[in-house]
Amino acid sequence: MFTCKQVSKALSKEDYEKLSPTRRFFLRLHVKLCIFCGKFNRQVMDSQDMCRCYKQHEEKIAEQRPKLDNAKKDQLKKLLAAQSKANKP
């Protein structure tokens, strides 16, 4: 079984999903049973889960986003340059 200090250190250093299954089991067990650090470490685990979920969602969106070819990029650069020259006093 982990101590409160070991659990907090393990959660602050890395994502608990990257830990070995055995360590992850005992870490979760400690968080569920400990009245002293359970709430804080549960919040840390929840925020890690949310960040992981957000990252996966962002990767899916990036794959679906249409890509600009070089000709379109050059055209946009010229338009932006012309616009910035027109806005200068």
C-alpha positions, 0 to 999 in steps of 0.5 A, spaced: 500 500 500 502 507 498 503 512 503 499 519 502 506 522 500 507 517 495 501 517 492 501 525 491 508 524 488 506 519 483 500 523 481 504 530 480 510 527 476 506 523 471 499 521 468 497 515 472 494 511 466 502 510 464 503 507 471 503 499 471 497 496 472 499 493 479 501 500 481 495 503 478 491 499 482 494 500 489 494 508 487 486 508 486 485 503 492 489 508 496 485 514 493 478 511 495 480 509 502 484 514 504 480 520 508 486 525 508 488 525 501 483 522 497 479 528 495 485 532 492 488 526 489 481 524 486 481 531 483 488 530 480 486 524 477 480 527 474 483 533 471 488 528 468 482 524 465 479 530 462 486 533 459 487 526 456 480 526 453 481 533 451 487 531 447 484 525 444 478 530 441 483 535 439 487 530 435 480 527 432 479 535 430 486 536 427 485 530 422 478 532 420 481 539 418 482 541 411 489 542 409 491 548 405 496 547 399 502 552 398 498 556 393 493 558 397 497 559 403 501 564 398 495 567 396 493 569 403 500 571 405 499 576 399 492 579 401 494 580 409 501 583 407 497 588 402 491 589 408 497 591 413 500 596 408 493 599 407 492 600 414 498 603 415 498 611 416 
